[in-house]
Amino acid sequence: MRGILGRWMPERCRKSWRKHWKGILERRHQVFSREDLECLDPGYFEIIYMDDRDVTIMSRNTRHMWYIHNPEYPLMGSCIIFHKHKVSHPYHQHGRSNTLRQAVRSIKSHDKWQLGGRK
């Protein structure tokens, strides 16, 4: 029984705990895959910047800017969606999504709402 876990946690719990954290740390370094990035339709979005952790796009319909950041991809709720109405405005947080594909659906839904006159 070494370390802090050995003082207060039974052996079977320690094994489960280590397995849990090992899985999280192994997934931590994964990033947007090529398949994830393919959901960014260049006909719908103007792609400003794209790498394996961040995507900056502009909707061709509303001209709104979107920044999608994935600090802990692919963990649940890991994509943070930022939004601004004009290039000169600061970003504000629009929401979160589990995947890049889900973030794109949220952006398209926002565009539809925006173009519909905000009813």
Number of C-alpha atoms within 10 A of each C-alpha: 10 6 7 8 14 12 9 10 13 11 12 8 12 14 11 11 13 12 11 11 11 12 10 14 11 9 14 14 12 16 17 19 12 9 10 13 15 11 14 17 11 13 9 13 20 16 18 12 11 14 11 14 17 16 20 19 21 23 18 15 13 14 16 17 22 26 22 24 20 24 16 18 20 19 15 11 14 17 25 20 24 18 21 18 15 13 11 7 10 10 16 13 13 16 14 20 19 16 20 28 16 14 20 19 14 17 18 16 12 15 18 14 12 13 12 9 7 9 6
